[in-house]
Amino acid sequence: MKKKILITGGVGFIGVNLAYHLLSKTDNFIVIYDNLSRKGVEYNLEWLKSLKYKNLKFIKGDIRDYKKLKEVVKGCSEVYHLAAQVAVTSSVKDPLDDFEINALGTLYLLEAIRKVCPDATVIFASTNKVYGELLHLKLKEGKTRYLLTGKTKGISEQENLDFHSPYGCSKGTADQYVRDYYRIYGLKTVVFRQSCIIGAHQYGNEDQGWVAHFIIKSLLDKKINIYGNGKQVRDLLEVRDLINAYQLSIKNIEKCKGEIFNIGGGVENTFSLLELIEFLERNLNKKIEYEFFPWRPGDQKVFISDNTKLMKDLKWKPKISAEKGIKELLYWIMENIDLIKNVNR
Ligand SMILES: NC(=O)c1ccc[n+]([C@@H]2O[C@H](COP(=O)([O-])OP(=O)(O)OC[C@H]3O[C@@H](n4cnc5c(N)ncnc54)[C@H](O)[C@@H]3O)[C@@H](O)[C@H]2O)c1
């Protein structure tokens, strides 16, 4: 039987990749719910529409509209909740807006599901920012990066929660509600605490999506602003590997419901900001200009996801290396540079 699947934030970067995956692999009915507030996502919607899938429906709507959500979730058997205010910087400027979208919006959605389609599986895109600045990590400062000396496998789900920045607080609140709706109401929820995700259809800017942002600036011969010393390290995960993990968790929902998973590229797929610039200089064969500015609040010096739980429970591991992912993103941005210029204007 055909399923009705809802993706909130479904024309954003991760959402549009997920929608494409579901549309191309199944004939399920895919409903996207998004208020189009992120600059550039209208192009993702255009792209998706141009593929002419008959089983796709787009609804323009806000995650804070509880009444509308109760209508939209009717008959859903899967819900992917990706809609969010995604930038730490914007959350600092307007913490109320950030809280209403990320925390309250998630609660509205959970309530709508509980009341209307309580048997639905719910996947929530949380973030590694719930672990805060991780000041206790033992680090060494190398020439191009900070090195993790203690926890060599990275950060696991056992790490203490330490919400830092309004974005960290609002996403962390949502993360805990999603988990608790399993414990209290029995909703089949799964939380993914995501590291840095990369891939096509990502309109990175200075506030969010740093890998895409650095590539765009480099291609447009514009100077990159680096906040901190550029030695901060992140693990990078290609979006199709993330989607694969979402799918595996749904297939194994009896085992995964109520669970939280850290997910990222892991120790084998890390880059510092300076190393990405150097990688781009090599691949584009040109010098990239950059300038240093003070650190941003709560910025982790190193975040590397320990994916052991996902590997153990779901036999999942990243298949696309960070280098391959960056190169593919580079080609996608090159092909779409005119459109991206409009978004960055
Ligand atoms: N991209 C990453 O590296 C990353 C890392 C960790 C967590 N996440 C989480 O994954 C999810 C998706 O991120 P993304 O990178 O695709 O971001 P994105 O900004 O590309 O997508 C978010 C989408 O949500 C929509 N949206 C924003 N506010 C809304 C509202 N009030 N109502 C309805 N729709 C709204 C936007 O228009 C956008 O299309 C987010 O929840 C984000 O916090 C992303």
Ligand as a Chemical Component Dictionary entry (heavy atoms), coordinates in Angstrom:
data_LIG
# 
_chem_comp.id                   LIG 
_chem_comp.type                 NON-POLYMER 
_chem_comp.pdbx_formal_charge   0 
_chem_comp.three_letter_code    LIG 
# 
loop_
_chem_comp_atom.comp_id 
_chem_comp_atom.atom_id 
_chem_comp_atom.alt_atom_id 
_chem_comp_atom.type_symbol 
_chem_comp_atom.charge 
_chem_comp_atom.model_Cartn_x 
_chem_comp_atom.model_Cartn_y 
_chem_comp_atom.model_Cartn_z 
_chem_comp_atom.pdbx_ordinal 
LIG N1  N1  N 0  22.983 20.961 7.330  1  
LIG C1  C1  C 0  23.625 20.586 8.423  2  
LIG O1  O1  O 0  24.862 20.484 8.427  3  
LIG C2  C2  C 0  22.859 20.272 9.702  4  
LIG C3  C3  C 0  23.583 19.846 10.828 5  
LIG C4  C4  C 0  22.901 19.550 11.987 6  
LIG C5  C5  C 0  21.526 19.653 12.033 7  
LIG N2  N2  N 1  20.830 20.084 10.945 8  
LIG C6  C6  C 0  19.364 20.160 11.017 9  
LIG O2  O2  O 0  18.801 19.541 9.868  10 
LIG C7  C7  C 0  17.600 20.200 9.492  11 
LIG C8  C8  C 0  17.658 20.587 8.026  12 
LIG O3  O3  O 0  18.768 21.440 7.816  13 
LIG P1  P1  P 0  19.183 21.995 6.391  14 
LIG O4  O4  O 0  20.649 22.070 6.344  15 
LIG O5  O5  O -1 18.452 21.259 5.336  16 
LIG O6  O6  O 0  18.653 23.493 6.500  17 
LIG P2  P2  P 0  17.838 24.404 5.457  18 
LIG O7  O7  O 0  17.837 25.782 6.021  19 
LIG O8  O8  O 0  18.359 24.207 4.086  20 
LIG O9  O9  O 0  16.373 23.778 5.531  21 
LIG C9  C9  C 0  15.431 24.123 6.531  22 
LIG C10 C10 C 0  14.101 24.363 5.839  23 
LIG O10 O10 O 0  13.140 24.725 6.849  24 
LIG C11 C11 C 0  12.342 25.751 6.342  25 
LIG N3  N3  N 0  11.799 26.510 7.478  26 
LIG C12 C12 C 0  12.449 27.386 8.289  27 
LIG N4  N4  N 0  11.609 27.906 9.193  28 
LIG C13 C13 C 0  10.410 27.333 8.961  29 
LIG C14 C14 C 0  9.135  27.478 9.560  30 
LIG N5  N5  N 0  8.933  28.342 10.575 31 
LIG N6  N6  N 0  8.116  26.742 9.086  32 
LIG C15 C15 C 0  8.278  25.898 8.032  33 
LIG N7  N7  N 0  9.461  25.740 7.412  34 
LIG C16 C16 C 0  10.515 26.450 7.876  35 
LIG C17 C17 C 0  13.258 26.608 5.456  36 
LIG O11 O11 O 0  12.554 27.364 4.496  37 
LIG C18 C18 C 0  14.130 25.522 4.838  38 
LIG O12 O12 O 0  13.611 25.102 3.584  39 
LIG C19 C19 C 0  17.454 21.374 10.449 40 
LIG O13 O13 O 0  16.569 20.989 11.472 41 
LIG C20 C20 C 0  18.842 21.582 11.021 42 
LIG O14 O14 O 0  18.797 22.125 12.327 43 
LIG C21 C21 C 0  21.476 20.392 9.763  44 
# 
loop_
_chem_comp_bond.comp_id 
_chem_comp_bond.atom_id_1 
_chem_comp_bond.atom_id_2 
_chem_comp_bond.value_order 
_chem_comp_bond.pdbx_ordinal 
LIG N1  C1  SING 1  
LIG C1  O1  DOUB 2  
LIG C1  C2  SING 3  
LIG C2  C3  SING 4  
LIG C2  C21 DOUB 5  
LIG C3  C4  DOUB 6  
LIG C4  C5  SING 7  
LIG C5  N2  DOUB 8  
LIG N2  C6  SING 9  
LIG N2  C21 SING 10 
LIG C6  O2  SING 11 
LIG C6  C20 SING 12 
LIG O2  C7  SING 13 
LIG C7  C8  SING 14 
LIG C7  C19 SING 15 
LIG C8  O3  SING 16 
LIG O3  P1  SING 17 
LIG P1  O4  DOUB 18 
LIG P1  O5  SING 19 
LIG P1  O6  SING 20 
LIG O6  P2  SING 21 
LIG P2  O7  DOUB 22 
LIG P2  O8  SING 23 
LIG P2  O9  SING 24 
LIG O9  C9  SING 25 
LIG C9  C10 SING 26 
LIG C10 O10 SING 27 
LIG C10 C18 SING 28 
LIG O10 C11 SING 29 
LIG C11 N3  SING 30 
LIG C11 C17 SING 31 
LIG N3  C12 SING 32 
LIG N3  C16 SING 33 
LIG C12 N4  DOUB 34 
LIG N4  C13 SING 35 
LIG C13 C14 SING 36 
LIG C13 C16 DOUB 37 
LIG C14 N5  SING 38 
LIG C14 N6  DOUB 39 
LIG N6  C15 SING 40 
LIG C15 N7  DOUB 41 
LIG N7  C16 SING 42 
LIG C17 O11 SING 43 
LIG C17 C18 SING 44 
LIG C18 O12 SING 45 
LIG C19 O13 SING 46 
LIG C19 C20 SING 47 
LIG C20 O14 SING 48 
# 
